[in-house]
Amino acid sequence: MIKMEKICPITTIIEVLSKKWTLLILRQLNGSSKKRFNELLKEVVNITPRTLSKRLKELIKIKVIKKRQFNEIPPRVEYKLTESGRELIKCFRYLDDWAKNWG
């Protein structure tokens, strides 16, 4: 059986982006060179640490963000948009314009 992702590549992206909190996480990463987990946890109001962790992993999997780990004590991890993620943000701007005109 052929997987849906092979037929329509946008399916996987829409699946991830449509989950609660995902767009808010991307909004916080946009315009920032990098963010740490606890920064995102504070900025995305009411998200649980478990959900934030899951959403970050999903965004990493589709290569919209990347994670950088530092070999330090205490451990330090930073997240930032990839080039693909920055291009995706541009698409959101077009979608926002469309929604304002037609939504």
Residue frames as a rotation matrix with the C-alpha (Angstrom) as fourth column:
MET 1
0.576 0.817 0.000 0.00
0.817 -0.576 0.000 0.00
0.000 0.000 -1.000 0.00
ILE 2
-0.256 -0.635 0.729 1.28
0.595 -0.698 -0.399 3.49
0.762 0.332 0.556 -0.88
LYS 3
-0.327 0.081 -0.942 1.63
0.877 -0.345 -0.334 5.86
-0.352 -0.935 0.042 2.05
MET 4
0.709 0.702 0.074 -0.32
0.693 -0.672 -0.261 9.12
-0.134 0.236 -0.962 1.89
GLU 5
0.416 -0.620 -0.665 2.92
-0.022 -0.738 0.674 11.12
-0.909 -0.266 -0.320 2.36
LYS 6
-0.595 -0.656 0.464 4.18
0.406 0.253 0.878 9.75
-0.693 0.711 0.116 -0.97
ILE 7
-0.055 0.677 0.734 1.02
0.993 -0.040 0.112 10.83
0.105 0.735 -0.670 -2.77
CYS 8
0.617 0.338 0.711 0.69
0.261 -0.940 0.220 14.23
0.743 0.050 -0.668 -1.10
PRO 9
-0.323 -0.882 -0.343 3.81
0.657 0.052 -0.752 15.47
0.681 -0.468 0.563 0.74
ILE 10
-0.505 0.158 0.848 1.86
-0.412 -0.908 -0.077 18.30
0.758 -0.388 0.524 2.35
THR 11
0.485 0.778 -0.400 -0.18
-0.043 0.478 0.877 15.77
0.873 -0.409 0.265 4.38
THR 12
0.119 -0.526 -0.842 2.59
0.895 0.423 -0.137 15.16
0.429 -0.738 0.521 6.93
ILE 13
-0.837 -0.461 0.296 3.28
0.337 -0.859 -0.385 18.87
0.432 -0.223 0.874 7.30
ILE 14
-0.225 0.846 0.483 -0.40
-0.489 -0.527 0.695 19.72
0.842 -0.080 0.533 7.80
GLU 15
0.476 0.373 -0.797 -0.71
0.378 0.731 0.568 16.87
0.794 -0.571 0.207 10.33
VAL 16
-0.294 -0.691 -0.661 2.06
0.930 -0.048 -0.364 18.35
0.219 -0.721 0.657 12.46
LEU 17
-0.911 -0.140 0.389 1.12
0.127 -0.990 -0.059 22.01
0.393 -0.004 0.919 12.01
SER 18
-0.105 0.973 0.206 -2.53
-0.252 -0.227 0.941 21.43
0.962 0.046 0.269 12.86
LYS 19
0.044 0.082 -0.996 -1.75
0.813 0.576 0.084 20.10
0.580 -0.813 -0.041 16.33
LYS 20
0.926 0.374 0.060 -2.46
0.249 -0.720 0.648 22.37
0.285 -0.584 -0.760 19.26
TRP 21
0.705 -0.608 -0.364 0.45
0.094 -0.429 0.898 24.66
-0.703 -0.668 -0.245 20.23
THR 22
0.155 -0.745 0.648 2.57
0.903 0.374 0.214 24.02
-0.402 0.552 0.731 17.13
LEU 23
0.326 0.001 0.946 1.93
0.677 -0.699 -0.232 27.37
0.660 0.715 -0.228 15.45
LEU 24
0.975 0.025 0.223 2.48
-0.135 -0.730 0.670 29.21
0.179 -0.683 -0.708 18.73
ILE 25
0.519 -0.848 0.109 5.84
0.403 0.355 0.843 27.48
-0.754 -0.394 0.526 19.15
LEU 26
0.016 -0.498 0.867 6.85
0.999 -0.032 -0.036 28.48
0.045 0.867 0.497 15.62
ARG 27
0.705 0.295 0.645 5.73
0.316 -0.945 0.087 32.05
0.635 0.143 -0.759 16.28
GLN 28
0.926 -0.375 -0.026 8.02
-0.111 -0.337 0.935 32.21
-0.360 -0.863 -0.354 19.31
LEU 29
0.183 -0.904 0.387 10.96
0.631 0.410 0.659 30.84
-0.754 0.124 0.645 17.33
ASN 30
0.368 0.011 0.930 10.36
0.864 -0.374 -0.337 33.24
0.344 0.927 -0.147 14.45
GLY 31
0.670 -0.146 0.728 12.47
-0.077 -0.989 -0.127 36.38
0.738 0.029 -0.674 14.66
SER 32
0.723 -0.463 0.512 14.72
-0.585 -0.017 0.811 34.82
-0.366 -0.886 -0.284 17.27
SER 33
-0.059 -0.803 -0.593 18.11
-0.911 0.286 -0.298 33.33
0.409 0.522 -0.748 16.61
LYS 34
-0.508 -0.088 -0.857 17.48
0.123 0.977 -0.173 30.58
0.853 -0.194 -0.485 19.18
LYS 35
0.209 0.599 0.773 15.39
-0.844 -0.289 0.451 29.68
0.493 -0.747 0.445 22.22
ARG 36
-0.900 -0.435 -0.004 15.90
-0.351 0.731 -0.585 27.33
0.257 -0.525 -0.811 25.12
PHE 37
-0.534 0.711 -0.457 13.25
0.529 0.703 0.476 24.89
0.660 0.012 -0.751 26.28
ASN 38
-0.325 0.408 -0.854 12.33
0.893 -0.164 -0.418 26.85
-0.311 -0.898 -0.311 29.41
GLU 39
-0.857 0.049 -0.513 12.05
-0.168 -0.968 0.188 30.09
-0.487 0.247 0.838 27.43
LEU 40
-0.742 0.603 -0.293 9.53
-0.248 0.159 0.956 28.44
0.623 0.782 0.032 25.13
LEU 41
-0.441 0.566 -0.696 7.72
0.795 0.607 -0.010 26.94
0.417 -0.558 -0.718 28.11
LYS 42
-0.525 0.202 -0.827 7.24
0.521 -0.692 -0.500 30.43
-0.673 -0.693 0.258 29.59
GLU 43
-0.830 0.093 -0.549 6.32
-0.392 -0.799 0.456 32.10
-0.396 0.594 0.700 26.30
VAL 44
-0.563 0.690 -0.454 3.79
-0.215 0.408 0.887 29.53
0.798 0.597 -0.082 25.11
VAL 45
-0.600 0.324 0.731 1.34
-0.799 -0.273 -0.535 30.10
0.026 -0.906 0.423 27.95
ASN 46
0.280 0.767 0.577 -0.39
-0.858 0.469 -0.208 27.01
-0.430 -0.437 0.790 29.42
ILE 47
0.471 -0.185 -0.863 1.57
-0.506 0.744 -0.436 24.41
0.722 0.642 0.257 27.42
THR 48
0.908 -0.190 0.373 2.83
-0.232 0.513 0.826 21.51
-0.349 -0.837 0.421 29.52
PRO 49
-0.032 -0.995 -0.092 6.50
-0.801 -0.030 0.598 20.46
-0.598 0.093 -0.796 29.42
ARG 50
-0.309 -0.036 0.950 5.48
0.213 0.971 0.106 17.07
-0.927 0.236 -0.292 28.01
THR 51
0.678 0.635 0.370 3.47
0.526 -0.067 -0.848 18.61
-0.514 0.769 -0.380 25.17
LEU 52
0.708 -0.493 -0.505 6.20
-0.610 -0.788 -0.085 21.12
-0.356 0.368 -0.859 24.36
SER 53
-0.303 -0.866 0.398 8.73
-0.520 0.500 0.692 18.30
-0.798 0.003 -0.602 24.19
LYS 54
-0.030 0.388 0.921 6.47
0.561 0.770 -0.306 16.28
-0.827 0.507 -0.240 21.86
ARG 55
0.900 0.434 -0.049 5.81
0.221 -0.550 -0.805 19.23
-0.376 0.714 -0.591 19.55
LEU 56
0.369 -0.847 -0.384 9.49
-0.782 -0.506 0.364 20.12
-0.502 0.166 -0.849 19.35
LYS 57
-0.436 -0.518 0.736 10.34
-0.100 0.840 0.532 16.52
-0.894 0.158 -0.419 18.41
GLU 58
0.343 0.655 0.673 7.67
0.673 0.329 -0.663 16.55
-0.655 0.681 -0.328 15.69
LEU 59
0.931 -0.015 -0.364 8.98
-0.206 -0.845 -0.493 19.83
-0.300 0.534 -0.790 14.26
ILE 60
-0.060 -0.998 0.019 12.53
-0.713 0.056 0.699 18.47
-0.698 0.029 -0.715 14.28
LYS 61
-0.210 0.030 0.977 11.36
0.309 0.950 0.037 15.33
-0.928 0.310 -0.208 12.47
ILE 62
0.632 0.496 0.596 9.89
0.718 -0.084 -0.691 17.37
-0.293 0.864 -0.409 9.59
LYS 63
-0.254 -0.943 0.215 13.04
0.966 -0.237 0.103 19.55
-0.047 0.234 0.971 9.58
VAL 64
0.534 0.496 0.685 11.29
0.482 -0.844 0.235 22.82
0.694 0.204 -0.690 10.41
ILE 65
0.761 -0.392 0.516 13.41
-0.633 -0.620 0.463 23.40
0.139 -0.679 -0.720 13.50
LYS 66
0.246 -0.707 -0.663 16.72
0.154 0.703 -0.694 22.06
0.957 0.069 0.282 14.72
LYS 67
0.998 0.061 0.029 18.01
-0.029 0.002 1.000 21.25
0.061 -0.998 0.004 18.15
ARG 68
0.167 -0.986 0.022 21.52
-0.173 -0.051 -0.984 22.03
0.971 0.160 -0.179 19.32
GLN 69
0.953 0.094 -0.286 22.84
0.238 0.350 0.906 20.34
0.186 -0.932 0.311 22.43
PHE 70
0.298 -0.873 0.387 25.87
-0.630 -0.484 -0.608 21.63
0.717 -0.063 -0.694 24.30
ASN 71
0.303 -0.306 -0.903 28.12
0.531 0.841 -0.107 19.38
0.791 -0.447 0.417 26.31
GLU 72
-0.483 -0.372 0.793 27.88
-0.357 -0.744 -0.566 21.45
0.800 -0.556 0.226 29.49
ILE 73
-0.280 0.419 -0.864 26.85
0.881 0.469 -0.057 21.08
0.381 -0.777 -0.501 33.11
PRO 74
-0.114 0.789 0.603 24.02
-0.030 0.604 -0.796 21.86
-0.993 -0.109 -0.045 33.53
PRO 75
-0.468 -0.041 0.883 22.97
0.798 0.409 0.442 20.65
-0.379 0.912 -0.159 30.07
ARG 76
-0.280 0.372 -0.885 22.01
-0.317 -0.906 -0.281 23.35
-0.906 0.202 0.371 27.59
VAL 77
-0.443 0.264 0.857 19.77
0.813 0.521 0.260 22.81
-0.378 0.812 -0.445 24.57
GLU 78
-0.481 0.283 -0.830 18.70
-0.317 -0.938 -0.137 25.43
-0.817 0.198 0.541 22.04
TYR 79
-0.031 0.574 0.819 16.08
0.810 0.494 -0.315 25.33
-0.585 0.653 -0.480 19.31
LYS 80
-0.395 -0.029 -0.918 15.90
-0.326 -0.930 0.169 27.43
-0.859 0.366 0.358 16.18
LEU 81
0.728 0.680 -0.091 14.16
-0.265 0.156 -0.952 27.54
-0.633 0.717 0.293 12.83
THR 82
-0.219 -0.717 0.662 15.88
0.599 0.437 0.671 25.84
-0.770 0.544 0.334 9.93
GLU 83
-0.919 -0.086 -0.384 15.97
-0.245 -0.639 0.730 27.41
-0.308 0.765 0.566 6.47
SER 84
-0.700 0.708 -0.092 12.93
0.421 0.513 0.748 25.28
0.577 0.485 -0.658 5.71
GLY 85
-0.143 0.632 -0.762 11.20
0.969 -0.068 -0.238 26.67
-0.202 -0.772 -0.603 8.80
ARG 86
-0.548 -0.111 -0.829 11.93
0.104 -0.992 0.064 30.26
-0.830 -0.051 0.556 7.78
GLU 87
-0.958 0.236 -0.164 10.44
-0.192 -0.099 0.976 29.55
0.214 0.967 0.140 4.35
LEU 88
-0.443 0.830 -0.338 7.39
0.799 0.537 0.271 28.02
0.407 -0.150 -0.901 6.02
ILE 89
-0.299 0.283 -0.911 6.90
0.632 -0.657 -0.411 31.22
-0.715 -0.699 0.017 8.04
LYS 90
-0.882 -0.029 -0.471 6.79
-0.304 -0.729 0.613 33.12
-0.361 0.684 0.634 4.72
CYS 91
-0.747 0.649 -0.141 3.96
0.274 0.494 0.825 30.82
0.605 0.578 -0.547 3.61
PHE 92
-0.272 0.646 -0.714 2.06
0.948 0.050 -0.315 31.68
-0.168 -0.762 -0.626 6.79
ARG 93
-0.630 0.006 -0.777 2.28
0.064 -0.996 -0.059 35.36
-0.774 -0.087 0.627 5.88
TYR 94
-0.899 0.325 -0.294 0.65
-0.347 -0.119 0.930 34.65
0.267 0.938 0.219 2.51
LEU 95
-0.500 0.731 -0.465 -1.98
0.658 0.670 0.345 32.51
0.563 -0.133 -0.815 4.20
ASP 96
-0.424 0.292 -0.857 -2.65
0.701 -0.494 -0.515 35.31
-0.574 -0.819 0.005 6.70
ASP 97
-0.820 0.103 -0.563 -3.14
-0.367 -0.849 0.380 37.79
-0.439 0.518 0.734 3.84
TRP 98
-0.784 0.546 -0.296 -5.46
-0.014 0.461 0.887 35.34
0.621 0.700 -0.354 2.11
ALA 99
-0.412 0.633 -0.656 -7.50
0.896 0.413 -0.164 34.84
0.167 -0.655 -0.737 5.30
LYS 100
-0.583 0.160 -0.797 -7.84
0.281 -0.880 -0.383 38.61
-0.762 -0.447 0.468 5.78
ASN 101
-0.793 0.224 -0.566 -9.12
-0.585 -0.541 0.605 39.00
-0.171 0.811 0.560 2.22
TRP 102
-0.411 0.582 -0.702 -11.23
-0.516 0.486 0.705 35.88
0.752 0.652 0.101 1.86
GLY 103
-0.784 0.001 -0.621 -11.72
0.377 0.794 -0.476 34.29
0.493 -0.608 -0.623 5.27
